[in-house]
Amino acid sequence: MPPLRTAYPAWICAFACACGSLLFSPQSAAINDYGLPSLGAASTSVSNEEYRLGRAWLRQFRAQAPQWQDPITNDYLQSLIARLAPHSQISGLRTITVMVDNGSLNAFAVPGGVVGINSGLFAFAEDEGAFASVLAHELGHLSQRHYARGSARASQTQLPAMAAMLAGMLIAASGGGDVGMAAAMGSQAALIQDQLSYSRLFEQEADNIGLQAMASAGYDPEAMVRMFRAMQRMSRLQGDTPPEFLLTHPVSDSRLSAAQARAAQLNVADAYTSNTLYDMIRARALLSIYANTPQRAATRLAQEGGEQAAQDYLAALIAARNGQNDNALAQLDKLASEHPDFAMLPASAATVALEAGRYDDAIQRSQRLLRFMPSYLPAQLVLAEAQLQRDPQAAYQLLNDITAQNPEDPQGFNLLAEAAGRSGHNDWGHLARAEYLQLTGSVDRGIRQLSIAKDAAEREYDDRALARIEQRREDFIEYRKALEDFN
């Protein structure tokens, strides 16, 4: 079993292009040392400009789009991508996931290996195969580097075109809707028109690669056909106002027929599904979407055939929100004993204990889980946050390991800054705060924070910190240059 854990017409899907891996060397044993990549470090198969702009886009996106901060769901998403990626004609690509707090149907992929989804994708996809089919399609765009291929004919305008299109996509993904699309189209209308002839080819390629990846990963490719039918029905029902994803990923009869014919030719290797686990993750998404009316999430999950274990899981989460923590923990413990392979269940219980202020219980629960899964990030984050209240030095050490292993995760650096401050490592705390700022799009503020970190390091005669701060200042200046391409 694997580890537990807006239409973009064809030209916008061209954003989906294969990108270089993050070239860093985690140093989990070293305190105060981050293996952070430069935005310019890309594999030889991807241009530095693609990679640089894609990473800059991610920082801008974090600054403007409403993020869905859910480590358990994000871990599941990463695990699913890791299952599909080896079968998606992708080599040397390390993806980064981002989740948007938005109930509409959407998924996207951009240069730099960024794969994003709205919480609404979980709501729309009623089973894991359907959800996986959307990810497989987006990975197909990445593997074929559709943006780079589409813009190659306009090499003199490739950089401004890419920056303008990514900027428009940023506005759209952040809630700007048609304004974002207009911004992208208005800036490079001639180039876009030139690329339209490629769009159907790109969609077909992404579909075919996605279908093959699903079959090779153990998913029934018919799930993509079912998803296309559902999208087509939704588009017809909503008329002129369907979700942006359907405007830019239109499902024509010919596309549906082609996918159906291709799916019928494929054999599924080592069939795999985990709809119980998926339904539990879907419960988390529905609870996020219906945050103010959680009973609507429970009703919808039941009406749409969610497995009983997932319904019980959602009931436990709702009980915790209502302050019924003993009841919630008892139900989660029962589910964990019935489904021992689902790490998210004990992690959920540890999170409930943390949010209830039961720090010792949260520490014990997360440590128990980490004995079996030492690198399970949701449990690591719960443990670190609970240790902040009991042993800031232990939290500081753990968060150094977490940020070394996850150098693009803002949450880890945010917690590390707090832990460093509480445990007397002021210079490294200011450096961690600077990393959090640059990862969330505030590079200028991050550079100013580095100056504060430098002053603190000089007062503490910490030559190692001073060297690291100077190195990161140079990197931050490069990040700022990349961000300027969007202005």
C-alpha positions in Angstrom: 0.0 0.0 0.0 1.4 3.5 -0.8 2.4 5.8 1.9 -0.6 7.4 3.7 -0.4 10.4 3.6 -9.5 28.4 -14.2 -10.8 26.9 -18.8 -7.6 27.1 -19.3 -8.2 26.6 -23.1 -5.4 24.7 -24.5 -3.2 27.9 -24.4 -3.7 28.3 -20.7 -3.2 24.6 -20.1 0.1 25.5 -21.8 1.1 26.8 -18.4 1.4 23.2 -17.5 5.0 22.3 -18.4 7.6 20.0 -17.0 9.9 21.7 -14.6 13.2 21.0 -12.9 13.6 19.2 -9.6 14.6 21.2 -6.5 18.3 20.7 -6.2 18.9 20.8 -2.5 20.6 18.5 0.0 18.4 18.1 3.2 20.5 18.3 6.3 18.0 17.1 8.8 20.6 16.4 11.5 22.0 19.9 11.4 20.4 22.6 13.5 19.8 26.0 11.9 20.7 24.8 8.4 18.2 25.0 5.5 18.8 23.3 2.1 16.9 26.0 0.3 17.0 26.0 -3.5 17.7 29.0 -5.7 14.8 30.0 -8.0 17.2 29.6 -10.9 18.1 26.0 -10.2 16.4 24.0 -12.8 17.0 20.7 -14.6 18.6 20.9 -18.1 15.3 19.9 -19.7 13.5 23.0 -18.6 14.6 26.6 -19.2 15.7 28.7 -16.3 13.1 31.3 -17.2 10.3 28.7 -17.0 11.5 27.5 -13.6 12.3 31.0 -12.3 8.9 32.5 -13.3 7.0 29.4 -12.1 8.5 29.7 -8.6 8.0 33.4 -8.5 4.4 32.8 -9.5 3.9 30.4 -6.6 5.1 33.1 -4.2 2.8 35.7 -5.7 0.0 33.2 -5.6 0.5 32.5 -1.9 0.4 36.3 -1.3 -2.9 36.8 -3.0 -5.0 33.5 -3.1 -6.8 32.2 -0.1 -4.8 29.2 1.0 -6.4 26.0 2.4 -4.0 25.1 5.2 -4.6 21.4 5.9 -1.4 19.3 6.3 -3.4 16.0 6.3 -5.1 16.7 3.0 -1.9 18.1 1.5 0.0 14.9 2.4 -2.7 12.8 0.7 -2.6 15.0 -2.4 1.2 14.7 -2.5 1.0 10.9 -2.1 -1.5 10.6 -4.9 0.7 12.7 -7.2 3.7 10.6 -6.3 1.7 7.5 -7.3 0.8 8.9 -10.7 4.0 10.8 -11.6 6.2 7.8 -12.4 3.7 6.8 -15.0 3.2 10.3 -16.5 6.4 10.5 -18.6 7.9 12.8 -16.0 11.5 12.4 -15.0 13.4 14.4 -12.5 10.4 16.5 -11.5 9.8 17.4 -7.9 6.3 18.8 -7.7 5.0 21.3 -5.2 1.3 21.3 -4.2 -0.8 24.2 -3.3 -4.4 24.1 -2.1 -6.9 26.9 -2.5 -9.7 27.7 -0.1 -12.4 27.9 -2.8 -15.4 25.7 -3.2 -15.5 25.9 -7.0 -14.1 23.1 -9.3 -10.6 23.9 -10.3 -7.1 22.4 -10.7 -4.0 23.8 -12.4 -0.3 23.2 -13.1 2.3 25.8 -13.9 6.0 25.9 -14.7 8.2 25.0 -11.8 6.2 21.8 -11.1 3.5 23.6 -9.1 0.2 21.5 -9.0 -2.8 23.2 -7.4 -6.3 22.3 -6.6 -9.3 24.0 -5.1 -11.1 22.4 -2.2 -14.0 22.3 -4.5 -12.4 19.6 -6.6 -12.8 17.1 -3.7 -16.5 18.2 -3.5 -17.1 17.6 -7.2 -15.1 14.3 -7.5 -17.2 11.7 -5.6 -14.5 8.9 -5.8 -10.8 8.7 -5.8 -10.6 7.6 -9.4 -12.4 10.7 -10.6 -10.2 12.9 -8.5 -7.0 11.1 -9.7 -8.1 11.6 -13.3 -7.9 15.4 -13.0 -4.4 15.2 -11.5 -3.3 12.7 -14.1 -4.5 15.1 -16.8 -2.5 18.0 -15.3 0.6 15.9 -14.9 0.2 15.1 -18.6 0.5 18.8 -19.4 3.6 19.0 -17.2 5.3 16.0 -18.8 4.8 17.4 -22.3 5.9 21.0 -21.4 3.0 22.4 -23.3 3.7 26.0 -22.5 7.3 25.8 -23.7 6.2 24.0 -26.9 3.4 26.5 -27.6 5.5 29.6 -27.1 8.6 28.3 -28.9 7.3 29.8 -32.2 7.5 33.2 -30.6 10.9 33.0 -28.9 11.4 36.8 -28.9 8.3 37.3 -26.8 8.4 34.1 -24.8 9.5 35.7 -21.5 7.0 38.6 -21.5 4.3 36.3 -22.8 4.8 33.8 -20.1 5.0 36.5 -17.4 1.8 38.1 -18.7 -0.1 34.8 -18.9 1.0 33.7 -15.5 0.0 37.1 -14.1 -3.4 36.7 -15.6 -3.7 33.2 -14.2 -2.7 34.5 -10.8 -5.5 37.0 -10.8 -8.0 34.4 -12.0 -6.9 31.8 -9.4 -7.1 34.4 -6.7 -10.7 35.1 -7.4 -10.4 37.7 -10.2 -12.2 35.5 -12.7 -12.8 37.0 -16.0 -10.6 40.0 -15.1 -7.7 37.6 -14.9 -8.4 36.0 -18.2 -8.8 39.4 -19.8 -5.5 40.5 -18.4 -3.7 37.4 -19.8 -5.4 37.6 -23.2 -5.2 41.3 -23.7 -1.4 41.4 -23.1 -0.6 38.7 -25.7 -3.6 38.4 -27.9 -1.7 37.8 -31.1 0.5 35.1 -29.5 -2.5 33.4 -28.0 -4.3 33.3 -31.3 -1.2 31.8 -32.8 -1.3 29.0 -30.2 -5.0 28.1 -30.4 -4.3 25.6 -33.2 -2.2 23.7 -30.7 -4.8 23.6 -28.0 -6.8 20.5 -29.1 -3.6 18.6 -29.6 -2.3 19.5 -26.1 -5.6 18.5 -24.5 -5.6 15.2 -26.4 -2.0 14.5 -25.4 -2.7 15.3 -21.7 -5.8 13.1 -21.8 -3.9 10.2 -23.3 -0.9 10.4 -20.9 -3.3 10.8 -18.0 -5.3 7.7 -19.0 -2.2 5.6 -19.4 -0.8 6.9 -16.1 -4.1 6.0 -14.3 -4.1 2.5 -15.7 -0.4 1.9 -14.9 -0.9 3.3 -11.4 -3.8 0.9 -10.8 -6.8 3.3 -11.4 -9.5 2.4 -13.8 -9.2 4.9 -16.7 -12.9 4.8 -17.1 -12.9 7.1 -14.1 -11.7 9.9 -16.4 -14.5 9.2 -18.8 -17.0 9.4 -15.9 -15.4 12.7 -14.8 -15.7 14.1 -18.3 -19.4 13.2 -18.4 -20.0 14.8 -15.0 -18.2 18.0 -16.2 -20.2 18.0 -19.4 -23.5 17.7 -17.4 -22.4 20.5 -15.1 -21.5 22.8 -18.0 -24.9 22.3 -19.7 -26.8 22.8 -16.4 -25.0 26.0 -15.6 -25.2 27.5 -19.1 -23.2 30.7 -19.4 -21.8 30.6 -15.9 -20.0 27.3 -15.4 -16.9 27.2 -13.2 -13.8 28.7 -14.9 -12.2 25.3 -15.1 -15.0 24.1 -17.5 -14.7 27.3 -19.6 -11.0 26.6 -20.1 -11.1 22.8 -20.1 -14.2 22.3 -22.3 -15.4 18.7 -22.7 -16.6 18.3 -26.2 -18.4 15.2 -27.5 -15.4 14.3 -29.6 -13.0 14.6 -26.6 -15.3 12.4 -24.5 -15.5 9.8 -27.3 -11.7 9.8 -27.8 -11.2 9.3 -24.1 -13.7 6.5 -23.9 -12.1 4.7 -26.9 -8.6 5.1 -25.4 -9.7 3.9 -21.9 -11.3 0.8 -23.4 -7.9 -0.2 -24.9 -6.0 0.0 -21.6 -5.4 -2.7 -19.0 -5.2 -1.8 -15.4 -2.1 -3.0 -13.7 -2.3 -4.1 -10.0 -5.8 -2.5 -9.4 -5.7 0.0 -6.6 -8.4 2.1 -5.0 -8.8 3.5 -1.5 -12.3 5.1 -1.5 -12.5 4.8 2.3 -9.4 7.0 2.7 -10.6 9.3 -0.1 -14.0 9.7 1.4 -12.3 10.7 4.7 -10.2 13.3 2.9 -13.3 14.4 1.0 -15.0 14.9 4.4 -12.3 17.3 5.4 -12.8 19.3 2.2 -16.6 19.4 2.6 -16.1 20.6 6.2 -13.8 23.4 5.0 -16.3 24.4 2.3 -19.3 24.3 4.7 -17.3 25.7 7.7 -20.2 27.8 8.9 -22.8 25.1 8.4 -21.0 21.8 9.1 -24.1 19.7 9.1 -24.5 20.5 5.4 -21.1 18.7 4.9 -22.4 15.7 6.8 -25.7 15.6 4.8 -23.9 15.9 1.5 -21.4 13.2 2.3 -24.2 10.8 3.2 -26.4 11.7 0.2 -23.5 11.1 -2.2 -22.6 7.7 -0.9 -19.7 8.4 1.4 -18.6 5.2 3.2 -19.8 4.9 6.8 -16.3 5.1 8.2 -15.9 8.5 6.5 -19.3 9.7 7.8 -18.2 8.6 11.3 -14.9 10.5 10.8 -16.7 13.6 9.8 -19.0 13.4 12.8 -16.0 13.2 15.0 -14.5 16.3 13.4 -17.8 18.2 13.9 -18.0 17.1 17.5 -14.5 18.5 18.1 -15.6 21.8 16.5 -18.5 21.9 19.0 -16.2 21.4 21.9 -17.1 17.7 22.5 -13.5 16.7 22.5 -13.8 13.5 24.6 -16.4 12.2 22.2 -14.4 13.2 19.2 -11.2 11.5 20.5 -13.0 8.3 21.4 -14.5 8.1 17.9 -11.2 8.8 16.2 -9.4 6.2 18.4 -12.1 3.7 17.4 -11.7 4.4 13.7 -7.9 4.2 14.0 -8.1 0.8 15.5 -10.5 -0.3 12.7 -8.3 1.2 10.0 -4.7 0.9 11.3 -3.2 1.8 7.9 -4.7 5.3 7.8 -2.1 7.6 9.5 -4.5 10.5 9.1 -6.7 9.1 11.8 -4.3 9.2 14.8 -2.9 12.5 13.3 -6.5 13.9 13.3 -6.8 12.8 17.0 -3.5 14.5 17.8 -4.7 17.7 16.1 -8.0 17.6 18.1 -6.0 17.3 21.3 -3.7 20.2 20.2 -6.6 22.5 19.3 -8.3 21.7 22.6 -5.1 22.8 24.5 -4.3 19.3 25.6 -0.7 19.7 24.8 0.7 16.7 26.6 -1.9 14.4 25.0 -1.1 15.9 21.6 2.7 15.3 22.2 2.1 11.7 23.2 -0.3 10.9 20.3 2.0 12.5 17.7 5.1 10.8 19.1 3.4 7.4 19.1 2.5 7.9 15.4 6.0 9.1 14.5 7.6 6.0 15.9 5.9 4.1 13.0 6.1 6.9 10.4 9.0 9.2 11.3 8.6 11.5 8.3 4.9 12.0 8.4 4.6 15.8 8.2 1.1 16.3 9.7 2.2 14.5 12.9 5.6 16.4 12.9 3.8 19.7 12.7 1.4 18.8 15.5 4.3 17.7 17.7 6.2 20.8 17.0 3.3 23.1 17.8 2.5 21.2 21.0 6.2 21.3 22.1 6.2 25.1 21.6 4.0 25.1 24.7 6.1 22.6 26.7 9.7 22.6 25.4 10.5 25.3 22.9 14.1 24.0 22.4 12.8 20.6 21.4 10.3 22.3 19.0 13.2 24.3 17.6 15.3 21.2 16.9 12.3 19.4 15.3 11.4 22.4 13.2 14.9 22.7 11.9 14.6 19.1 10.6 11.1 19.8 9.2 12.2 22.9 7.3 15.4 21.2 6.0 13.2 18.4 4.5 10.4 20.8 3.3 12.2 24.0 2.3 9.1 25.3 0.3 6.7 24.9 3.2 5.9 28.4 4.7 4.1 26.9 7.7 7.3 25.1 8.9 9.3 28.4 8.8 6.5 30.3 10.6 6.6 27.9 13.5 10.4 27.8 13.4 10.6 31.5 13.8 8.4 31.3 16.9 10.3 28.3 18.3 13.7 30.1 17.8 12.5 33.2 19.5 11.2 31.2 22.5 14.4 29.2 22.9 16.8 32.1 22.6 18.0 31.6 19.0 17.1 35.2 18.0 19.3 35.4 14.9 18.0 32.2 13.4 14.5 33.1 14.4 14.7 36.3 12.3 16.2 34.3 9.4 13.3 31.8 9.6 10.9 34.7 9.6 12.6 36.1 6.5 12.2 32.7 4.8 8.5 32.7 5.6 8.1 36.1 4.2 9.8 35.4 0.9 7.9 32.1 0.5 4.6 34.0 0.8 5.5 36.7 -1.7 6.8 39.5 0.7 10.4 39.4 -0.6 11.1 43.0 0.2 10.0 42.5 3.8 12.1 39.3 3.9 15.2 41.3 2.8 14.5 43.8 5.6 14.1 40.9 8.0 17.5 39.5 7.0 19.0 42.8 8.1 17.5 42.4 11.5 18.8 38.8 11.6 22.3 40.1 10.7 22.3 42.6 13.5 21.2 39.8 15.9 23.9 37.4 14.6 26.6 40.1 15.0 25.5 40.7 18.6 25.8 36.9 19.3 29.0 36.5 17.3 27.4 33.8 15.3 29.6 33.5 12.2 27.7 30.5 10.8 24.4 32.5 10.9 26.1 35.5 9.3 27.4 33.4 6.4 23.9 31.9 5.9 22.2 35.3 6.1 24.6 36.7 3.4 23.9 33.7 1.2 20.2 34.0 1.5 20.3 37.8 0.8 21.8 37.1 -2.6 19.1 34.5 -3.3 16.3 36.9 -2.1 17.5 39.6 -4.5 17.2 37.1 -7.3 13.7 36.2 -6.1 12.8 39.9 -6.2 14.0 40.1 -9.8 11.8 37.2 -10.8 8.8 38.8 -9.1 9.3 42.0 -11.0 8.4 40.2 -14.2 4.8 40.2 -13.0 4.6 44.0 -12.5 
